[in-house]
Amino acid sequence: MKKIGRILCIAAVFFMLTAGSAVSQVNAIDDITKAVDQFSAAMLNSLPFNSTIGLNWSDPHIGKLIPSIPPHFGIGLTIGATSVPIASINELASLFDMNLPADVSLGFPLPAYTVEARIGGFFLPFDLGFKFGYLPTIDIIKNLSGFGLNYLLIGGDFRYSLVDLKLLKLSVGVGFNHLAGGITYGIGSPLSLNFGPYKIDASQPELGLKWETNVLDFKAQIAFPIIIFTPYAGIGVSYSWSKAGYGLTSSISASDETGPINVNDIADELGSYGITGITKNGFEQMREAEGFSFRLFGGISINLPAIRFDLTALYNLNDTIHTKTFNLSSMGVTFGVRLQI
């Protein structure tokens, strides 16, 4: 598990390793707010999509538990990533001197992994799935690159078989996913921010890009088992409650033209700039959104005795619905291996 976490963390910071030394003054809070809005909008579009990684098994239904002999269940691992448009991160990152490539058409990779399991339904043709992925901030990676990643994904689903023929299988399902995570970056030098008449000084600031979403997910899936191969495809519709933005962790102090002031005394006024939770140890600036999102998924599995390998591609339809064009930065891909009987 630790090895998987390190691989995911390396993947998440791959495009960030070119970061230079941090700036010591960022006075244009309006620019930061604008950049946060751009970053948050992209993340709020991408988070529900990323949360659906895992449990995309090629079998639309794995079989009834009773009276089937042997009982039908499976357990496995999925690893993959979806992408976020790189331009949405560039503006915010550049304000803190994190140099990201602006011409990456595939976008910024948002990795995920899940340990997952399914069990067949009792008597009726349904199955239940559960998934879990967790990655605490890894100090080794953080010390080497300055970046850290934390990640939590929990979810489950219920699928009901509508068609169960030898060469054609079809099911519908409903599930719920919770995804939370972030990327932290030690800026390395003192930072000053101006909020109207107030100046906030951070002595040893650590910047954190943060996100969280809760997703109610509906999907339909079709598959065509052929000897040891099972090609499959599906469509998903999600309704999500999400938030994204940044937080600054540091020992901070506040002042105005009259001199030092207590940060707690100006918390309400800083709220007009979108700043919340400010204390002497930091603050955050977050945006919230809820709504529908749509996706396509599909791939192929290789079915060996008791072992199955899945390769799945995912596509976030939201941008295409608005722009009427195919977008590489809306893609995702996963690879899974599982024991299934």
N, C-alpha and C positions, 0 to 999 in steps of 0.2 A: 504493500500500500504506500509506503514512504517513497519507494522508487517511482511509482506512478505519479505521485504528487510532485516529485522533482521534475519529471518530464513535462508535466503540465505547466509548472511554473516557468520553466525555461521557454516553453512555447509562447506563453503569455507575454514575456518580456523581450522576446526575440527582436521585435522591431524597435525596442526602446533602448537597446544597449549603446546607441550612438549619442546618448545624452551628454551634454557638456556641463560646465559648472553653472550653478544656479545664480540667478540675478539676485541682487540684494534689495532692490526696491521695485515694487509694483504699485504704482499710484493710481492707475486708471481702473477703479473698481467697476465702472460701467462696462469696460472692455471685458473684465473677468465675468461679469454677469451675463453679457452677451455670449461669451464662449461657453459658459455653463449651460445656458439655454440650448445652444447648438449641440453640445455633447449629450445633454439629457434627452433631447428629442430623438437623437439617433439611438441611444441606449433603450429608451422606452419603446422604441419600435423593434429593437433586436432582442430584448430580454425574454419576452414570451416565447420567441422562436428558439432561443438557446435552451430554455427550460424544458423543451420537448425532447432533448437528447435523452436516449435511453428508452427501453421498453418498446422500440420499434422492431419487433421480431418479425421474421418473414412469415410465420404461421399466423393467420388472422385468428386462429383458435387452436389451442394445443391439445384439446380433448377433455372429456369428462373424467372426473376423478373416480366416481362410482357409477356403474359397476365395472368400469374399465379395469383391465388387468394387463400390464402393471399400471399403477396410478400415474397420471400425467403431471409432470412438474419439470421445471428447469431452473438453473441458476447460472449466471454468467457475468461478464464484464463488458462494458461498452466504453470506448474512448473516442473523442472527436472534437470538432470545433465548428462554430458558426462565425460569420464575419460581421464586423461593424464598419461602415464607411470611414476610411481613415481621415478624411477631411474633417469629420465631426470632432475628432480628438485633437487634431493638429493645432487648432487655434488655442484651445485651453492649455495644451502641453507647452506650446511655444512661450506662453506668458511666464512659465516657470523654467524656461530654457531646457525643456525636454525635446530633443530634436528627432521628430518622427518623419519617415519618408512620405512625401505628399503624393507620389505618383503610383502607389500600390493599388492596382485595379481590383485586387481580391479583397481589399479592406484589411482591417485589424483583426487578427484571430482571437476569438473569445472561446477558450478551451473548456471542455467539460468531460467528466467521466462519471460512470455510475456502476456500482455493484447492484445487480438486479435479479429478481426471481419471479417466476410465475407458477401458479398452481391451477389445475383444472377445476371447473365448477362441479358441484355435487348434483348428480342426476341431470340437470339442465345443461345445455351446451354453452357454457360461459367459462371464462377464466379470470383470475385476479392477478395483477402485477404490482410489484413494489420495487422502488429504486432508491439508492442513497449514494451520494458522493460528498466527500468532505476533504478540504485541503486547508490546514492552518498555514499561516505565514511561515515560510521556511527560512530560517536565519542564514543558512549557508548561502543560498541564492541572493538574499537581500544584502549580505555583507559583500558579495562579489560584484553585484551589479548596481546596488543602491535601490533596487525595486523588490517589492514583495507582493505576493498574491494570496488572497484568501478566498475561499469558495465553499458554498454549501448548496446542495441540491437534494431535495426530498420529494418523492412523488409516488403516485399509485394510480392504477386504472382498473376499470371493469370492462370486459369485452364480451359481446354476445354474438354467437354464430348464426348468421342468416342462411348461408348456403354452405354445405359441407359435402362436396362431391369429390371424387378421386382426383380430377384435374382442375377443379375450380372451387375456391373457398372465399367466402365473403363474410365480414363481420363489421359491427359498429361498436363504438366504445365511448366511454366518458372517463375522465381522470382529473386529478388535481396535482399541480406542481408548485413547489416553493423554491425559489432561487435567490440567493444573496451572495454578494462578494464584493471585491474591490482590489485595486492596485495601489500600493503605497510607495512613496518616493521620498527619501530624505534629502531635503533641499540643500542642507550643508552650510548655509550661511544665514545670518539674520535677515528678516524680511519685514518690510513695512507696508501697510495697506491703509489707504485713506478712504473712509466712509463719510462723505460729506464733511462736517466740521471735526470729525473724530479721526485720530490716527491710532492704528493698532500695530504694536511692535511684537514680533514673534522671535524669540531668541534662538531656538533650535527647531525650526519648523519641519514637520513631516506632512507632505501632501498626500491625501488619499482620495482617489476616484472611487465612488461608492455606488452600489446599485442593489435593488431588491425588487422582486415581483412575486405575486401570487396569481396563479393561472388556473382557470377552469377550462378544460380542454375536451373537445369533441372530435372524433375521427371516424372515418370509414376506410376499410382496407380490403384489397382483393389480392389473391395469390393464385399461381398456376403451377402446382408441383409437377416436376418433370424428372423422373428417375432420381438423381441425387441433387438436383438443382430446384430452387424455388424462387422464381422471379416474383416480385410483389410491388404494389404501388398503393398510395393512399392520399387522402386529403384531410387536412385538419383545420378546425375553426376554434379559436381560443378567445376567451374574454379575460382580460388581465387587469390587475391593480398594481401599478408600478411606481417606483420613485428612483431617481438617479441624480447625482451631483458630485460635490466634493466636500471634504472636510480637512481642516488644518489642525494638527495636534502639535502643541508647543506650550511652553510657559509664555503667556502673553500679558501685555500691559496696555493700557489705554491712556490717551491724553487728548486735550483740545488746546485752544489758544491760551487758556488760563493755567494749564499745567496738568499733572497726572490726575486721573479720575478712576473710579472703580468700574470695571467692565460690567458688573451686575447692574449698575445704575443706568446704563445706556442700552440694556438688552432690548427693551421695547422699541427704542428708536432705530436700532440696527435691524430690527425686524422688517422695517420698510425697505431695506436693501435685500431682503430674502435671507438674512443671516439668522440662524436659529441655534438654540442650545449653547450660546456663548458663555464660557466661564473663563477662569484664569488659565485653564488648560487647553483651550481651543474653541472652535466653532465649526459649523457646517452650513452649506448652502445647497438645498435640494429642490428638485422639481417633481411633481406628481402628475400622473395621468392614468386613465383607464379607458378601455375600449376593446374592440374586436381586432383580431389579426388572423391571417389566413396563410396556409402553407401547403406545399406538396411534398411528398416523400416517397421513396421507392428504392429498390435495389435488388440484390440477389443473395441467396444463401447457398452454401455447399453443405449438404447433409450427410455426414458420416455416421457410423453407428455410435449413438449416444453423444456425439460432438457435432456442433453446428457453427459455421463461420458466416457472419453477416457483413455485407458491405452496403451501406445506405447513403444516399444523397438526399439532401433536404433543400427546399427553396422557399424563401420568404416572399409571399405574393404581395405584401403590402405596397412596396415601392412600385412594382410593376402595375398594380391596379391604378396608381396615381399617374405614372409616367408613360404607361403603355409600352415600355421597353424592357428587355431582359437585362438584368443587373448582376454582374459577377459578385459584387459585394453583398448580395442577398443569399449566397450559397452556404451550405454546410455539408459536412461529411462525417460519417462515423464508421468505426470498425468494431465488431463485437464477436466474442467467442463465448459459447455456453455449453454446459452439459444439460441434455434434455432427454427425457424418456416419456 
